[in-house]
Amino acid sequence: MNKYLYDVVIIGGGPAGLSTGIKLAQKGLKTLLIERGRFCGAKNLFGGVVYTSSIKEIVPEFPEVDPSPVERPVTEEGYFFLSKEGVVKILHTKKRADESFTALRAKFDAFLSEYALKKGIDLAPKTKVIDFIRNNGFIEGVIVDRPTSFEDPSPATIKAKVVVIAEGVNRLLTEKAGLVTKTFEPEEVVLAVKEVLQLPKGELEARFGLSNNQGLAVEIFGEITKGLPGTGFLYTNKTTISFGIGIFLKSLMDLNLKPYEILEYAKLHPYFRELFKGSETLEYGAHLIPEWGIKGLPKPYGNGVLVVGDAAGLVNPLFREGTNLAIYSGLMAAEAIFYAFEKGDFTERSLRRYEELFKDSFIYKDLVMLKDLKTFLLSNSHLFQVYPEMIYDICSLYFSAQGRYKRDVIREIFGIIKKKRGYWGILRDFVKIGRFLW
Ligand SMILES: Cc1cc2nc3c(=O)[nH]c(=O)nc-3n(C[C@H](O)[C@H](O)[C@H](O)COP(=O)(O)OP(=O)(O)OC[C@H]3O[C@@H](n4cnc5c(N)ncnc54)[C@H](O)[C@@H]3O)c2cc1C
């Protein structure tokens, strides 16, 4: 058997794996990153928006980099409440235009991997890790889906002192490493589908009222998911739009719904039909989002192994945070690895350092705060059905100026509230939401 020796092997070239690699390279650790895709980003899909503060931790010169890995600065951000008939928009213009950017993963991850290569890590694309080399309860490297040599067709092995699992949401290897007992249940993941739409040339900025260095990021509630617990999203890229939906897998399975049908249905909504008129679908894809929360986190360390990013369940769906948490977890993993190298001890005694750093971080505190999020959303699905319709109906009346006595209009508005949810119902919802967030 062929045996290579690295200090660290990282499985997965998403933001978690790449940030770990970039940080490790700073101290000259011999690091190999293995990515199953043709290049980093080739297989990855997100909304999405990336956040400057986290990227600067690994690429200090960002966003002043050439070529740019991002699309547009997010200058306008907010929510759309979509009813069957129309939309109510709440948008705010951001104080700072450089806090976040829209991005496409094929470009963003590829940029980070080029950067990591320049910093000195090795990269093995088109290679899939299929198992680990184990020795007396220790993980001592990985086994990949490539033959050892022309003469020896058995899978190649690569030895390392520490293996970092950055495989994303599927966490098959995390399970193989014995750090979780099961992958996930349908109520623990959101299934997202997304299309990248190209508008006729020059139309994007005109349709969204943007100049060439402005961008829009919107989350959409209500009819976009047919009122199911989940959201839609719309982000403007340089010349395209990222448009998609994410719905709890359990809700889709219960109702036997296919997410693509819901997305197609959303595109037929009068508002989006007009907005996307003449557009062409360039890409589409589907991906899971981990929502197992703090209660379902894997043990993030073991003897010779650490887990980072989505594989560790580090997503904050309420605040649309994922890539940044992946990056921060990669940095914390690298710190723990430095500590282990200082001590010359790669057992879980040293690598536990990662969990200590994690528990001290805002990521852990946020996950604790949102510990009941999925239960809350799944058991309050009316929030996604009733409110967008009600808000739209109220706005339609309020802004109608139809030559009526305004007290009658206000009475009608109260009538809508009473009919759709009832005053007590609304009060109960506010108390529930308040309690949940506090
Ligand atoms: C629809 C959608 C919208 C989102 N929107 C946003 C957003 O707007 N902003 C945000 O911050 N986050 C967003 N997220 C979340 C964000 O994408 C993730 O949290 C983030 O990508 C996690 O990074 P990661 O490196 O842990 O995993 P991933 O990005 O999934 O990377 C995992 C990598 O591991 C590779 N891999 C897997 N198994 C193997 C193997 N056996 N061998 C070799 N390689 C392997 C994969 O090919 C992949 O490259 C969104 C997610 C989705 C699905």
The ligand as an ORCA input file, in Angstrom:
! r2SCAN-3c Opt
* xyz 0 1
  C     -29.716     27.000     -0.617
  C     -28.693     27.429      0.393
  C     -28.538     28.772      0.658
  C     -27.569     29.196      1.559
  N     -27.369     30.533      1.706
  C     -26.365     30.966      2.479
  C     -26.039     32.346      2.530
  O     -26.647     33.160      1.825
  N     -25.015     32.740      3.316
  C     -24.298     31.850      4.063
  O     -23.365     32.267      4.749
  N     -24.573     30.529      4.036
  C     -25.577     30.068      3.257
  N     -25.834     28.730      3.174
  C     -25.075     27.799      4.033
  C     -23.658     27.583      3.509
  O     -23.681     27.276      2.142
  C     -22.987     26.464      4.284
  O     -23.158     26.670      5.663
  C     -21.497     26.401      3.978
  O     -21.284     26.199      2.614
  C     -20.841     25.270      4.760
  O     -19.515     25.133      4.348
  P     -18.737     23.745      4.493
  O     -17.379     23.999      3.986
  O     -18.930     23.232      5.867
  O     -19.532     22.727      3.567
  P     -19.725     22.725      1.993
  O     -19.729     24.098      1.468
  O     -20.908     21.863      1.733
  O     -18.408     22.003      1.443
  C     -18.200     20.625      1.650
  C     -17.178     20.168      0.618
  O     -16.774     18.841      0.903
  C     -16.698     18.100     -0.314
  N     -16.845     16.684      0.052
  C     -17.920     16.089      0.644
  N     -17.666     14.783      0.866
  C     -16.404     14.553      0.417
  C     -15.590     13.396      0.376
  N     -16.014     12.219      0.852
  N     -14.351     13.495     -0.160
  C     -13.895     14.684     -0.655
  N     -14.639     15.817     -0.648
  C     -15.870     15.758     -0.100
  C     -17.845     18.673     -1.146
  O     -17.684     18.414     -2.520
  C     -17.747     20.158     -0.799
  O     -16.860     20.844     -1.637
  C     -26.794     28.263      2.269
  C     -26.944     26.895      2.019
  C     -27.861     26.477      1.072
  C     -27.989     25.017      0.770
*
